Amino acid sequence: MTIRLITPVGLLALALAGCEGKTFTQPPIHLQQNMDFQKKFEAQEENPFYGDKRAMRYAPENTVAQGYLKTDEHLYQGKVEGEWATTLPAKDEKGAAIQVSESWLERGQDRFGIYCSPCHGFTGVGNGLVVQRGMVRPTSLYDERLQGMGVGYFFHIITNGKNNMMPYKAQIPVRDRWAIASYVRVLQRSRAATFEQVPAAEAQARGWSK
């Protein structure tokens, strides 16, 4: 019983003795050295193996990171055969279907309120808070020229920016950019729509005579 008690006590004492925080001039003993002393090159270090002596190598020409090829012109550029798209892409970057619905337009309205309204205002006329405080007023979304643009044009501007507007491709996912572009078209239609274009069922539900 005494031996059984002394053994763990002794091991504990040795463990505590090794944690006193003392420093040593000799390097520690490495039982598995290949993990600590593996051959490698640090950033900006010279590597004599290559003719230019660079340890940091350039990626092969035309290399594209996985997921960044983006060959779908409609989805990523807002164009179809070189012209601004007038319809939405069938699927987003993850392969999920894109369909215009109430929830889709609500998402566009929500993102528009966050990213676009500071300059364009909630109605799109260009009277946002930063404009009221001195920033150059953006073109109204109801401008005749913009009314005739395809929805892909607005996706392109949201993605890449224009004039004083910064690009938002880093902040807004592709799917949400298309949702915002859809909502911009809704705003434009809201000013140009006629009573005759309101579905009969909708007009009846709201008590409108038609």
C-alpha positions as CSV (number, residue, x, y, z in Angstrom):
1,M,0.0,0.0,0.0
2,T,2.9,2.4,0.9
3,I,4.6,1.8,-2.5
4,R,1.4,2.3,-4.4
5,L,1.0,5.7,-2.6
6,I,4.6,6.9,-3.0
7,T,4.7,6.2,-6.8
8,P,1.9,8.7,-7.9
9,V,3.1,11.2,-5.3
10,G,6.6,11.1,-6.6
11,L,5.5,11.5,-10.2
12,L,3.4,14.5,-9.2
13,A,6.4,16.0,-7.5
14,L,8.5,15.6,-10.6
15,A,5.8,17.1,-12.7
16,L,5.6,20.2,-10.5
17,A,9.3,20.5,-10.4
18,G,9.3,20.8,-14.2
19,C,6.9,23.8,-14.0
20,E,8.9,26.2,-12.0
21,G,9.5,28.5,-15.0
22,K,13.3,28.2,-15.1
23,T,15.1,29.0,-18.3
24,F,17.9,26.9,-19.8
25,T,20.7,27.7,-22.2
26,Q,20.6,24.2,-23.8
27,P,17.9,23.4,-26.4
28,P,15.2,21.0,-25.3
29,I,15.4,17.3,-26.2
30,H,13.3,16.5,-29.3
31,L,12.3,12.9,-29.6
32,Q,10.5,13.5,-32.9
33,Q,12.7,16.0,-34.7
34,N,11.3,15.9,-38.2
35,M,8.3,18.0,-37.1
36,D,10.4,20.8,-35.6
37,F,13.3,20.9,-38.0
38,Q,11.6,20.3,-41.3
39,K,13.0,21.8,-44.4
40,K,11.1,24.9,-45.4
41,F,11.4,28.5,-46.6
42,E,10.0,31.6,-45.0
43,A,8.3,34.4,-46.9
44,Q,10.8,36.5,-48.9
45,E,13.6,34.0,-48.2
46,E,16.0,33.0,-51.0
47,N,15.6,29.6,-52.5
48,P,18.7,28.5,-54.6
49,F,16.7,25.8,-56.3
50,Y,15.1,28.3,-58.7
51,G,16.8,30.5,-61.2
52,D,15.3,33.7,-59.8
53,K,16.1,32.6,-56.2
54,R,12.5,33.3,-55.1
55,A,11.1,31.0,-52.4
56,M,7.6,32.6,-53.0
57,R,6.5,31.2,-56.4
58,Y,3.9,32.8,-58.7
59,A,0.8,30.7,-59.5
60,P,0.9,29.1,-63.0
61,E,-0.4,31.3,-65.7
62,N,-4.3,31.3,-66.1
63,T,-4.7,29.6,-62.7
64,V,-8.2,30.3,-61.2
65,A,-9.0,29.5,-57.6
66,Q,-11.7,26.9,-57.1
67,G,-15.1,28.5,-57.2
68,Y,-13.9,31.7,-58.9
69,L,-14.0,30.7,-62.6
70,K,-17.4,32.5,-63.0
71,T,-18.0,31.6,-66.7
72,D,-21.8,32.3,-66.4
73,E,-22.0,35.7,-68.1
74,H,-25.7,36.2,-67.2
75,L,-25.2,35.4,-63.5
76,Y,-22.0,37.2,-62.8
77,Q,-22.0,40.0,-65.3
78,G,-25.6,40.7,-65.9
79,K,-25.3,40.2,-69.6
80,V,-26.7,37.8,-72.2
81,E,-24.7,37.6,-75.4
82,G,-23.1,40.9,-74.6
83,E,-26.3,42.8,-73.9
84,W,-27.8,43.8,-70.6
85,A,-30.0,40.9,-69.4
86,T,-33.8,41.6,-69.2
87,T,-34.5,38.5,-67.1
88,L,-33.1,37.0,-64.0
89,P,-30.6,34.0,-64.1
90,A,-32.3,30.6,-63.6
91,K,-30.0,29.7,-60.7
92,D,-27.6,31.5,-58.3
93,E,-24.0,30.7,-57.7
94,K,-24.9,27.8,-55.4
95,G,-27.2,26.2,-57.9
96,A,-30.4,27.3,-56.1
97,A,-33.3,28.4,-58.3
98,I,-34.0,32.1,-58.7
99,Q,-37.8,32.8,-58.9
100,V,-39.6,36.1,-58.5
101,S,-41.9,35.9,-55.5
102,E,-43.1,38.0,-52.7
103,S,-40.3,36.8,-50.4
104,W,-37.7,37.4,-53.2
105,L,-38.8,41.0,-53.6
106,E,-39.0,41.5,-49.8
107,R,-35.4,40.4,-49.6
108,G,-34.5,42.9,-52.3
109,Q,-36.3,45.6,-50.5
110,D,-34.5,44.7,-47.2
111,R,-31.1,44.8,-48.9
112,F,-31.9,48.0,-50.8
113,G,-32.8,49.6,-47.5
114,I,-29.4,48.6,-46.0
115,Y,-27.0,49.3,-48.8
116,C,-28.8,51.6,-51.3
117,S,-31.1,53.9,-49.3
118,P,-28.3,56.0,-47.7
119,C,-27.7,57.6,-51.1
120,H,-30.8,56.7,-53.2
121,G,-33.3,57.1,-50.5
122,F,-36.0,54.5,-49.8
123,T,-38.0,55.5,-52.8
124,G,-35.0,55.7,-55.2
125,V,-35.3,59.4,-56.1
126,G,-31.8,60.1,-54.8
127,N,-32.5,61.9,-51.6
128,G,-30.8,59.7,-49.1
129,L,-29.4,60.9,-45.8
130,V,-25.9,61.3,-47.0
131,V,-27.2,63.3,-49.9
132,Q,-29.0,65.6,-47.5
133,R,-25.7,66.1,-45.8
134,G,-23.8,67.2,-48.8
135,M,-22.9,64.2,-51.0
136,V,-23.5,64.5,-54.7
137,R,-27.1,63.5,-55.6
138,P,-27.3,60.2,-57.6
139,T,-29.4,59.9,-60.7
140,S,-33.1,59.1,-59.9
141,L,-33.9,55.5,-60.6
142,Y,-37.0,56.9,-62.4
143,D,-34.8,58.7,-64.9
144,E,-36.0,57.9,-68.5
145,R,-32.6,56.4,-69.4
146,L,-32.6,54.0,-66.4
147,Q,-36.2,53.1,-67.0
148,G,-35.1,51.5,-70.3
149,M,-32.2,49.6,-68.9
150,G,-32.4,45.8,-68.5
151,V,-32.3,44.4,-65.0
152,G,-28.8,43.1,-65.6
153,Y,-27.5,46.7,-65.8
154,F,-28.5,47.4,-62.2
155,F,-26.9,44.1,-61.1
156,H,-23.7,45.3,-62.9
157,I,-23.7,48.7,-61.2
158,I,-24.3,47.2,-57.8
159,T,-21.4,44.8,-58.4
160,N,-18.9,47.2,-59.9
161,G,-20.1,50.6,-58.8
162,K,-20.1,53.8,-61.0
163,N,-18.9,57.3,-60.5
164,N,-19.2,58.1,-56.8
165,M,-20.8,54.8,-56.0
166,M,-18.5,52.1,-54.6
167,P,-18.7,48.5,-55.8
168,Y,-20.7,46.2,-53.5
169,K,-19.5,42.8,-54.7
170,A,-17.5,42.3,-51.5
171,Q,-20.4,43.1,-49.2
172,I,-23.4,41.7,-51.1
173,P,-23.7,38.1,-52.3
174,V,-24.6,37.5,-55.9
175,R,-28.1,36.3,-55.1
176,D,-28.8,39.4,-53.0
177,R,-27.5,41.7,-55.8
178,W,-30.1,40.2,-58.2
179,A,-32.8,40.6,-55.5
180,I,-31.9,44.3,-55.2
181,A,-31.9,44.7,-59.0
182,S,-35.4,43.1,-59.0
183,Y,-36.6,45.5,-56.4
184,V,-35.2,48.5,-58.3
185,R,-37.4,47.4,-61.2
186,V,-40.4,47.2,-58.8
187,L,-39.7,50.8,-57.8
188,Q,-39.6,51.9,-61.4
189,R,-42.8,50.0,-62.3
190,S,-44.5,51.6,-59.2
191,R,-44.2,55.0,-60.8
192,A,-45.1,54.0,-64.4
193,A,-47.8,51.4,-63.7
194,T,-51.4,52.1,-64.7
195,F,-54.6,51.1,-63.0
196,E,-55.4,48.8,-65.8
197,Q,-52.3,46.8,-65.0
198,V,-53.5,45.9,-61.5
199,P,-54.9,42.3,-61.5
200,A,-58.6,42.2,-61.1
201,A,-58.4,40.0,-58.1
202,E,-55.9,42.3,-56.4
203,A,-58.1,45.4,-57.1
204,Q,-61.2,43.6,-55.7
205,A,-59.3,42.5,-52.6
206,R,-58.4,46.1,-51.9
207,G,-61.8,47.5,-52.7
208,W,-60.8,49.3,-55.8
209,S,-63.2,49.7,-58.7
210,K,-62.0,48.6,-62.0
